[in-house]
Amino acid sequence: QQRCDAINRLTYKDKEKYKRAIFIHVDSRGRKDQVDVFFYHSPGSKLGKRLAENIHKTFERKYDKHQPNRGFRGTVSERSLYVLKNPIGGTFLELGNLQNERDRKRLVIPSNRQALADWICQGIIKDFKGKQ
């Protein structure tokens, strides 16, 4: 709640600035559960949805280029999480399952982690420029 309150204070303080709340999360499921990166947005938030879609599209393009035989099955959807329902324009990124060996490589190998960061950044920049 404190995090959401701080985000909302900043949002209301200057509504003209580009502001999005981005939450990055790593799940911990069963070892066999391999997951792609998933993107969630605040229920009813056009801005949160647009940001999630821009980052998602960036991931699709990058997976097509760097892992053409693997495919990308990540999705964009609304999710009723506290951190998404309460701040304005929230987007939640689920980066993988820490218990799964293949997902873990996405997070612990420095070059893979840097690729994730770069792709997220590219999606944010695309969203900032107002492109779909």
N, C-alpha and C positions, 0 to 999 in steps of 0.2 A: 504494500500500500504506500509506503514512504517513497518508493521509486516512482510509482504512478503519480503521486501528488507532486513530486518535483518536476516531472515531465509536464504535467498540466500547468503548473505555475509558469514555466518557461514558455509554453505555448500561448497562454493568455497574455503574458507580458508583452509580446511583440508578435502579433498574428501575421504580419507581412513577411516574416522570414520563413525560409524553407525549413520545416521541422518535421521529423519523423522519429518515432520511437522504434528502434530495432533491437530485438532480443535474440541473442544467439544461444542455442541450446544443444547439448549433446545428450541423447537418451541413454538409458541403461536397460536393455531388454535381455532376452535370452541370447546365448552365444550364437545360435543358428539364425537369428533374425537379422539379416542384412537389409538395410534400407537405403534408399536414395535420399537426397536432400529434399526436404519438404518445406513449403512456404505457407504460412498462415497469416491472415490479416484480421483486423478488428471487425466484428459483425457490423455490416452496413457502412464501413469506412471506404469511401472511394479512393482516398489517398493511400491508405494502407494496402488496399487491393492493387492499385496501380504500381506501387513500389514492389510488392511481392511478385507481380507479373513481370516487371522489368528485370528483376534479378533472376527469376525463373527462366525467362527467355535467354538471358545471357548464359546461364548454365546449360540450357539445351544446345545452343550454338557451340559452346566450348566442348561439351561431351561429344557432339557430332564430329568435331574437328580432332580432338585428342584421343577419343575412344570410340571410333566409328562402329565397331562391331558389338559394343556393349549396349548402347542405347541408354536413354535416360528416362526414368519412370517417376521422377519427382512431380508433385502436383501443387497447385495453389488452391486454397480453400479458406472459408471462414472457420474460425475456431473460437469457442466460448471459454477462453482462459481469462483469468482475472487481469493479467498484464496486458491483454488485448482489449478487454471490454472497457477498461478505465482510462487509459491515456488516449490522446487524439492521434489518429493516423498510425496505429501500431502495426508492426510487421514482425513475425516470429519465424526464425529460421531454425529448422531441426536438421542439424548437420550429419547425424548418423547415430549408430548404436555402438557405444564404447565397448560393449562385451563381444561384439563380432570382430574377428580378426581383420577382415577386409575393410570394414568401416573404420576400424582403428587406424589402419594405414593411411587413410584419408586425413586423419587428424595428427598423427605423431610424426610422419615423415615430413621434414621441413619443406621440401619442394611442393608436396601435395597441399600442405596447410597454406603455403603462400599462394598457390593457385586458387584455393577457395577464397582467400582474402581478396585477391585481385579480381576475381569474378564478381564477388559481392560488391566491391568498389565500382566496377564498371556498370553494374546494374543500378547502383545508387546515382552515379553520374548521369546515366541515361534518363532516370526518373527526374533528376534535378533539372535537366534541360527540357523536360516536359514532353519527351518522345514516348511513343507507345511501341 
